[in-house]
Each structure stands twice: as C-alpha cells, then as structure tokens.
Amino acid sequence: MIQTSGESAGLERRTDRLIAEGAARGLHIRHQRLSDPEEARHRAVWPSAMFSVVRDGCRLGGAEMPDVAILAALGARA
C-alpha cells in the first residue's frame, strides 16, 4: 500500500504511475489518501510523512525510495 497526504500533486502523480506500473506486472497496489489531520492521526503508519510505502503494517520507506525499489518491496516482479 502507498499512503499519501494529498499535499503534493507530484507525489500523487507518482503514486498513480506506480499503481499503473504495478498493475501491468500483475500486482494490486492500494492507495490510501489520508484526507485530513484526524484521519492521519488514526490511520497513518508514519504520521508526519506525505508519502509512505507500507507492507504488512510496516513502513518500508518514503519518497526517497526509487520506483523500482518500491515495486520490488510491494512484490512486483520485473
């Protein structure tokens, strides 16, 4: 899953691109957009992050991860 805060149009586009690329590889990547501070407080795996890559409830990283590493971490095969 990728969690975003919706604060960055660039990160939202990147998320859309990763979801499409994952789908092309047979992987379903869920996008959880946290729309307000209350939701972020209760649902964010990493509350201060605008972009988090999450698997099995653990944050694997954020926007610093290259796309290929995100796809690999979420189970996509080349």
Secondary structure as the mmCIF struct_conf table of DSSP 4:
data_model
#
loop_
_struct_conf.conf_type_id
_struct_conf.id
_struct_conf.beg_label_comp_id
_struct_conf.beg_label_asym_id
_struct_conf.beg_label_seq_id
_struct_conf.end_label_comp_id
_struct_conf.end_label_asym_id
_struct_conf.end_label_seq_id
STRN STRN1 ILE A 2 THR A 4
BEND BEND1 GLY A 6 GLY A 6
HELX_RH_AL_P HELX_RH_AL_P1 ALA A 9 ALA A 24
TURN_TY1_P TURN_TY1_P1 ARG A 25 GLY A 26
STRN STRN2 HIS A 31 ARG A 33
BEND BEND2 ASP A 36 ASP A 36
HELX_RH_AL_P HELX_RH_AL_P2 PRO A 37 ARG A 43
BEND BEND3 VAL A 45 TRP A 46
TURN_TY1_P TURN_TY1_P2 PRO A 47 SER A 48
BEND BEND4 MET A 50 MET A 50
STRN STRN3 PHE A 51 ARG A 55
TURN_TY1_P TURN_TY1_P3 ASP A 56 GLY A 57
STRN STRN4 CYS A 58 GLY A 62
TURN_TY1_P TURN_TY1_P4 ALA A 63 GLU A 64
BEND BEND5 MET A 65 MET A 65
HELX_RH_AL_P HELX_RH_AL_P3 ASP A 67 ALA A 73
TURN_TY1_P TURN_TY1_P5 LEU A 74 GLY A 75
#
